[in-house]
């Protein structure tokens, strides 16, 4: 009697037959000498390979982004994995490069980030839980610096650090709202100097950004040294190099700098490196992973976090500016259900059943919500990159609705718009999308450009992003933000690019303004310096750099079974 097919992502992943990772690597001419094995099914790739493959031609570079997310999930990671499988399915050598999930979302509401259905990275449990320990290394390096800042200030303060100016925060890879703002150093003189500070989620730490933007171990070490932890008593910057912590931090990260190589359900390759959260970080995988992949493959599919107003904007303006790599095409993922939500007619709550009406044909709701997709297509086009829209189809989508979305997307300027069925059918379900991407790369010569030049003022850079990408009428800078701009320009840092921290749910800084809002202004409440990462970090609206757990997080459903295996994971 035939056994029923597994349905949950975890069951599908466990039913797969995994290949020895060395066999997968061999398909991409990855020599075993460059692998740092972590068991039989995943390995780190030593950066020394870059010297060996430097004279090889470079593959095509594709970024996968999406419309503004809704509680329904749009399937951006599954599309990234599925497109990589799809390109291999049509005879191209391709890999995906994605980010390691934070355990904040894994144990929160969002869940994991290994893809889903027939387009997953495996082993799924390892992918979502610890992996090779990079995130923990980032947290340790970050907190080692924090501990030494407070200790050095307490014990003689040889660098004349002003305790009230210390801006370096601790981090933790768990959603914990109670740590957002806190006072440390209580309990007497032996416990430190009392001051107000807080925690960020580890993926939003500057150390994670440095890991993602470094070109090699030497560059990482230099960037760690440039971290500014606060000011001295004369108002000058104090760096991690000055207080002697950068070397120890680099040692903690000596293995984390090497990207992890894994496999998909179809035995194709995938690089996994650095962390998510494009709403409060740059939200892209590492430059080194992309550089290795581009020398090994015909096509490299990378993923940017959240919507194109967040991750893709930072991919273009920060990551590509630093790396010098130029994308050849972009894929914008959308779903019919999400476009209906963006019409404003349907309210969807995480964890609750969908309204029955949203599952019925409603082309007028799609027409009302298509503005969100149209704006993302137009925005990506401003960077000189052709756009392919991937419509992640669900069984309840009608033919009429599908045809309407594809037609509207192409009329909005997409090079092509196609159905993606990678969740159900893996690489075969991504063949049409893969073909469209190949045609976009071959028929259109991308004329990539960043949105603003280095020499533009800090205020004008922020204004350009807010007006050109978000479509705001203008920007209001709160007093702390205005003060920070003056300070950073006085320090000679006005040339740095901008990393915006903003709600992912809206083009505006108000998560309730879905769709394609107009007639609004952005509020920048503060600006932080990430000198090692090489950008300025603008905080807008009420965005928090430490998320919180919901009332019914995923952790309540996660446990070990009788055989000691995880259950309840997605």
C-alpha positions in Angstrom: 0.0 0.0 0.0 1.4 3.4 -1.1 2.4 5.7 1.8 0.8 9.2 1.8 3.1 12.0 0.6 4.4 14.1 3.4 2.8 17.5 3.6 4.6 19.7 6.2 7.8 21.3 5.2 9.7 19.4 8.0 8.2 16.1 6.8 9.1 16.8 3.2 12.6 17.7 4.2 13.1 14.6 6.3 11.8 12.4 3.5 14.5 13.6 1.1 17.6 11.6 0.4 20.5 13.9 1.2 23.7 13.7 -0.8 27.2 13.9 0.6 28.0 17.6 0.5 31.3 16.8 -1.3 29.3 15.4 -4.2 27.2 18.5 -4.4 30.3 20.7 -4.2 31.9 18.7 -7.0 29.1 19.7 -9.4 30.3 23.3 -9.0 34.0 22.5 -9.3 34.3 23.2 -5.5 37.5 21.3 -4.6 37.3 19.4 -1.3 40.5 21.1 -0.2 38.5 24.3 0.2 35.7 22.7 2.2 35.6 22.8 6.0 33.2 19.9 6.7 30.5 20.1 9.3 29.3 16.5 9.0 28.3 14.9 5.7 25.7 17.3 4.6 27.1 20.8 4.9 30.4 22.6 4.9 32.0 25.9 5.1 33.9 27.1 2.0 37.3 28.6 2.8 37.7 32.1 1.3 41.1 31.0 -0.1 39.2 29.6 -3.0 38.7 33.2 -4.3 42.4 33.4 -5.3 42.1 30.1 -7.2 39.0 31.1 -9.2 39.7 34.8 -9.7 40.4 34.5 -13.5 37.1 32.7 -14.2 34.3 34.5 -16.0 31.5 35.8 -13.8 28.0 34.5 -13.9 24.7 36.5 -14.0 23.6 38.1 -10.8 19.9 38.1 -9.9 18.3 39.6 -6.8 14.9 38.2 -5.5 12.7 40.7 -3.7 9.0 41.2 -3.2 6.0 43.4 -2.6 5.5 44.7 0.9 4.9 41.6 3.1 1.5 40.7 4.6 0.8 38.2 7.4 0.0 35.7 4.6 3.7 35.4 3.5 4.6 35.9 -0.1 7.1 33.1 -0.6 10.2 35.0 -1.3 12.7 32.5 0.0 10.9 29.6 -1.6 11.1 31.5 -4.9 14.8 32.1 -4.3 15.5 28.4 -3.8 13.0 27.3 -6.4 14.5 29.7 -9.0 17.9 28.2 -8.4 16.5 24.7 -8.8 14.6 25.9 -11.9 17.7 27.3 -13.6 19.4 24.0 -13.0 16.3 22.2 -14.4 16.6 24.1 -17.7 20.3 23.2 -18.0 22.0 26.2 -16.3 24.6 25.9 -13.5 23.1 27.9 -10.7 23.1 28.4 -7.0 21.1 30.5 -4.5 22.7 32.6 -1.8 20.5 33.2 1.1 20.7 34.4 4.7 20.9 32.3 7.9 17.6 32.6 9.8 17.5 34.3 13.2 16.1 32.2 16.0 14.0 35.2 16.9 11.5 34.6 14.0 12.0 30.8 14.2 10.6 30.8 17.7 8.3 33.8 17.1 5.6 34.0 14.4 7.3 34.1 11.1 8.9 30.7 11.3 12.1 29.5 9.5 13.7 30.6 6.3 14.7 27.4 4.5 12.1 27.8 1.8 9.1 25.4 1.7 7.4 22.6 0.0 9.5 21.2 -2.8 11.9 24.1 -2.8 13.9 23.9 0.5 17.4 23.9 1.8 18.2 20.7 3.8 18.9 19.5 6.4 16.1 21.9 7.4 16.4 21.5 11.2 20.1 22.3 11.1 19.5 25.3 8.8 17.0 26.8 11.2 18.6 25.9 14.5 22.2 27.1 15.0 23.6 25.9 11.6 27.4 26.3 11.9 27.2 28.8 14.8 27.8 32.0 12.9 25.1 33.9 14.6 26.4 32.9 18.0 29.9 34.0 17.1 28.5 37.4 16.0 26.7 37.7 19.3 29.8 36.8 21.3 32.0 39.2 19.4 29.5 42.0 19.9 29.0 41.3 23.6 32.8 40.9 24.2 33.3 44.4 23.0 30.4 45.7 25.2 31.8 43.9 28.3 35.3 45.4 27.7 33.9 48.9 27.1 32.1 48.9 30.5 35.1 47.2 32.2 37.7 49.6 30.8 35.5 52.6 31.7 35.2 51.4 35.3 38.8 50.4 35.8 40.8 53.5 35.3 39.2 54.6 32.1 42.5 54.9 30.2 40.8 56.0 27.0 38.8 58.7 28.8 35.5 57.3 27.5 32.5 59.4 28.4 30.1 56.8 30.0 27.1 58.9 28.9 28.2 58.7 25.3 28.6 55.0 25.0 26.5 53.9 22.0 27.5 50.3 21.7 24.6 48.0 22.6 24.6 44.3 23.5 22.7 41.8 21.3 20.8 38.5 21.6 19.3 36.2 19.0 15.9 36.0 20.8 12.9 38.3 20.5 12.8 39.9 23.9 11.1 43.3 24.2 12.0 43.7 27.9 15.7 44.2 26.9 15.0 47.1 24.4 15.8 49.7 27.0 17.5 49.1 30.3 19.9 50.4 32.9 23.2 48.5 33.5 25.8 48.8 36.3 23.3 48.8 39.2 24.2 47.2 42.5 27.2 49.2 43.6 30.6 50.4 42.4 31.9 46.9 41.7 29.2 46.3 39.2 30.0 49.1 36.8 28.9 52.6 36.1 25.1 52.9 35.8 23.9 54.0 32.4 21.0 53.6 30.1 21.5 51.2 27.2 19.7 48.2 25.5 19.8 45.1 23.4 19.4 44.6 19.7 18.5 41.4 17.9 21.8 39.8 16.8 21.1 40.1 13.1 20.7 43.9 13.5 24.1 44.3 15.2 26.9 46.1 13.4 29.1 43.0 13.7 26.6 41.0 11.6 26.6 43.8 9.0 30.4 43.8 9.0 30.4 40.1 8.4 28.1 40.5 5.5 30.0 43.4 3.9 33.6 42.3 4.4 35.6 41.2 1.3 37.9 38.9 3.3 39.2 38.2 6.8 41.7 41.1 6.6 38.9 43.5 5.6 36.7 42.2 8.4 39.5 42.8 10.9 40.0 46.3 9.8 36.2 47.0 9.9 36.0 45.7 13.4 38.7 48.1 14.4 36.7 51.0 13.0 33.7 50.4 15.2 32.9 53.5 17.2 31.7 52.6 20.7 31.2 56.2 22.0 33.0 59.5 22.6 35.9 60.5 24.7 35.7 63.4 27.2 36.7 65.8 24.5 33.9 64.7 22.2 36.1 62.6 19.8 35.2 59.1 18.6 36.6 56.1 20.5 37.0 52.9 18.4 37.2 49.2 19.1 40.8 49.4 17.8 41.8 52.1 20.3 40.5 50.1 23.3 42.2 46.9 22.1 39.2 44.7 21.5 39.1 44.3 17.7 41.7 41.6 17.5 39.9 39.3 20.0 36.6 40.0 18.1 38.2 38.9 14.8 39.5 35.7 16.4 35.9 34.9 17.6 34.7 35.4 14.0 37.6 33.5 12.2 35.3 30.6 11.2 32.2 32.7 10.7 33.7 34.7 7.8 33.6 31.5 5.7 30.1 31.0 4.0 28.3 27.7 4.6 27.5 25.5 1.5 24.3 23.4 1.7 22.0 21.6 -0.7 18.4 21.8 -1.9 15.9 19.0 -2.1 17.0 18.5 -5.7 20.7 18.3 -4.9 21.6 21.7 -6.2 23.9 24.1 -4.2 23.1 26.9 -1.9 25.3 29.3 0.0 24.1 30.4 3.4 25.7 33.4 5.2 24.9 36.2 7.5 21.6 37.3 8.9 18.1 38.7 8.0 16.0 41.7 9.1 16.1 44.1 6.2 13.7 46.3 8.2 16.4 47.0 10.9 19.6 45.9 9.1 20.8 45.7 5.5 19.2 42.3 5.3 21.3 40.7 2.6 23.5 37.7 2.5 27.3 38.1 2.4 29.4 39.6 -0.4 31.9 36.8 -0.1 29.3 34.2 -0.7 28.1 36.0 -3.8 31.7 36.5 -5.1 32.5 32.8 -4.8 29.2 31.7 -6.3 29.5 34.1 -9.3 32.8 32.5 -10.2 31.4 29.0 -10.0 28.1 29.4 -11.8 26.3 30.7 -14.8 23.6 32.2 -12.6 23.5 33.3 -8.9 20.2 34.0 -7.3 20.4 36.0 -4.1 17.7 37.2 -1.8 17.0 40.6 -0.2 14.9 40.8 2.9 11.2 41.9 3.0 9.9 44.2 0.2 11.9 46.0 -2.5 11.6 49.2 -0.5 13.7 47.6 2.2 16.1 44.8 1.3 16.4 45.5 -2.4 17.0 49.2 -1.9 19.8 48.3 0.6 21.1 45.6 -1.8 21.5 48.2 -4.5 22.6 51.2 -2.5 24.8 49.5 0.2 25.8 46.0 -0.8 26.5 46.6 -4.4 28.1 49.9 -3.6 30.6 48.1 -1.3 31.1 45.0 -3.5 31.3 46.7 -6.9 29.1 43.8 -8.2 26.4 44.8 -10.7 23.1 42.9 -10.8 21.7 41.7 -14.1 18.1 41.3 -13.2 15.6 41.3 -10.3 12.6 39.2 -9.5 9.7 40.7 -7.6 7.6 38.1 -5.9 3.8 38.6 -5.4 0.7 36.6 -4.5 -2.9 37.3 -5.4 -3.9 37.0 -1.8 -1.4 39.6 -0.7 -2.5 42.0 -3.5 -6.0 41.6 -2.2 -4.9 42.6 1.3 -3.1 45.6 -0.2 -6.5 46.7 -1.6 -7.5 47.5 2.0 -10.7 45.4 1.7 -9.5 42.4 3.7 -8.1 42.2 7.2 -5.8 39.3 7.9 -4.5 38.4 11.3 -1.5 36.1 11.9 -2.7 32.8 13.4 -6.3 33.3 12.5 -8.3 31.7 9.6 -8.4 33.6 6.4 -11.6 35.5 5.6 -13.6 33.3 3.3 -14.2 36.2 0.9 -10.4 36.6 0.1 -10.4 33.1 -1.4 -13.2 34.0 -3.9 -12.5 35.6 -7.2 -12.2 39.3 -6.9 -10.4 41.0 -9.8 -11.5 44.5 -8.6 -9.6 44.0 -5.3 -6.5 43.0 -7.3 -6.8 46.1 -9.4 -7.1 48.2 -6.2 -4.1 46.4 -4.6 -1.8 46.2 -7.7 -0.5 49.7 -6.9 1.9 48.1 -4.4 3.4 45.8 -7.0 3.5 48.6 -9.6 5.4 50.8 -7.3 8.0 48.1 -6.6 8.5 47.4 -10.3 9.0 51.1 -10.9 11.4 51.5 -8.0 13.6 48.6 -9.1 13.7 50.1 -12.6 15.2 53.3 -11.2 18.4 51.2 -10.5 18.6 50.3 -14.2 17.8 46.6 -13.7 15.1 44.6 -15.6 12.3 43.2 -13.5 10.6 39.8 -13.8 7.5 39.3 -11.7 7.0 35.9 -10.1 3.4 35.2 -9.2 3.5 32.6 -6.5 0.2 30.8 -7.3 -2.1 29.2 -4.7 -4.8 26.6 -5.5 -7.6 29.1 -4.7 -6.3 31.6 -7.4 -8.6 31.7 -10.4 -7.4 31.8 -14.0 -9.0 35.2 -14.3 -7.2 36.6 -11.3 -3.9 35.2 -12.6 -4.3 36.7 -16.0 -5.2 40.0 -14.5 -2.0 40.1 -12.3 0.3 39.1 -15.1 -1.2 41.6 -17.5 -1.1 44.4 -15.0 2.5 43.6 -14.0 3.7 43.8 -17.6 1.8 47.0 -18.2 3.6 48.4 -15.1 7.0 47.9 -16.8 8.0 44.4 -15.9 10.1 42.6 -18.5 7.9 39.6 -18.0 5.5 38.2 -15.4 5.1 34.5 -15.0 3.5 31.9 -12.7 5.8 30.3 -10.1 4.9 26.9 -8.9 8.1 26.0 -7.1 6.4 25.2 -3.8 4.5 22.3 -5.3 6.8 21.2 -8.1 10.3 22.4 -7.3 12.6 23.1 -10.2 10.1 22.0 -12.8 7.6 24.4 -11.3 10.3 27.2 -11.6 11.2 26.5 -15.2 9.1 29.2 -16.7 10.5 31.7 -14.2 14.0 30.5 -14.9 13.4 31.0 -18.6 12.1 34.5 -18.1 15.1 35.4 -16.0 17.5 34.0 -18.6 15.8 36.0 -21.3 15.9 39.2 -19.2 19.6 38.8 -18.6 20.3 38.1 -22.3 17.9 40.5 -24.0 18.3 43.5 -21.7 21.7 45.1 -20.8 21.3 46.3 -17.2 22.6 49.8 -16.7 22.9 49.6 -13.0 23.3 52.7 -10.9 22.9 53.6 -7.3 20.2 56.0 -6.2 22.5 58.7 -4.8 26.2 59.6 -5.0 28.5 59.4 -2.0 29.1 63.2 -1.9 25.4 63.9 -1.4 24.6 65.3 2.1 23.1 63.0 4.8 19.8 64.8 4.8 19.5 64.7 1.0 20.4 61.0 0.9 17.6 60.2 3.4 15.3 62.5 1.5 16.1 60.8 -1.8 15.3 57.4 -0.4 12.1 58.6 1.2 10.8 60.5 -1.8 12.1 58.2 -4.7 11.4 54.8 -3.1 8.8 55.4 -0.4 7.1 58.3 -2.4 6.9 60.5 0.7 6.2 64.2 0.4 9.1 65.0 2.6 11.1 64.1 5.8 10.8 65.4 9.3 14.0 65.1 11.4 13.5 64.9 15.2 16.1 66.9 17.3 18.2 63.8 18.1 18.5 63.1 14.3 19.4 66.6 13.5 22.1 66.6 16.2 23.4 63.3 14.9 23.7 64.6 11.4 25.8 67.6 12.5 28.0 65.3 14.6 28.6 62.8 11.8 29.3 65.5 9.2 31.8 67.1 11.6 33.5 63.7 11.9 33.8 63.6 8.1 31.3 60.7 7.7 28.8 62.4 5.5 29.9 60.3 2.5 28.5 57.1 4.0 25.4 55.4 2.5 22.2 55.2 4.5 20.6 52.1 6.0 17.0 52.9 6.8 15.2 51.2 9.7 11.5 51.2 8.8 8.4 49.0 9.1 8.3 46.4 6.4 4.6 46.4 6.0 4.2 49.8 4.3 6.1 52.2 2.1 5.5 54.7 4.8 6.6 54.6 8.5 3.1 53.6 9.5 2.4 49.8 9.1 -1.3 50.5 8.8 -0.8 52.4 5.5 -0.8 49.4 3.1 -1.0 49.4 -0.6 0.6 52.4 -2.3 0.0 55.3 0.2 0.3 58.9 -0.8 0.3 62.3 0.9 2.5 61.3 3.9 5.8 62.4 5.4 8.5 60.3 6.9 9.8 60.9 10.4 13.4 60.2 11.3 13.8 60.1 15.0 17.5 59.3 15.3 20.5 58.3 13.3 23.2 55.9 14.6 26.7 55.3 13.3 27.9 52.0 12.0 31.4 53.0 11.1 32.8 49.5 10.8 30.0 48.4 8.5 30.3 51.7 6.6 26.9 53.3 6.8 24.6 55.5 8.8 21.6 53.9 10.4 18.4 56.0 10.3 15.5 55.0 12.6 12.1 56.0 11.4 8.7 55.9 13.0 8.3 53.4 15.9 10.6 50.7 14.5 12.3 48.7 17.1 15.8 47.0 16.8 14.7 44.3 19.2 11.5 42.5 18.2 9.1 41.0 20.8 7.3 37.7 21.0 3.6 37.5 20.2 1.0 36.0 22.5 1.1 32.6 20.7 4.6 32.2 19.3 5.9 29.2 17.4 7.9 28.1 20.4 4.8 26.8 22.1 4.5 24.1 19.3 8.1 23.1 19.3 9.4 20.1 21.2 11.5 16.9 21.0 9.8 13.7 20.0 10.4 10.3 21.7 13.5 9.8 19.5 15.0 13.1 20.4 14.1 14.7 17.1 12.6 18.2 16.8 8.9 18.4 16.0 6.6 21.4 15.5 9.1 23.1 13.1 6.9 24.4 10.3 
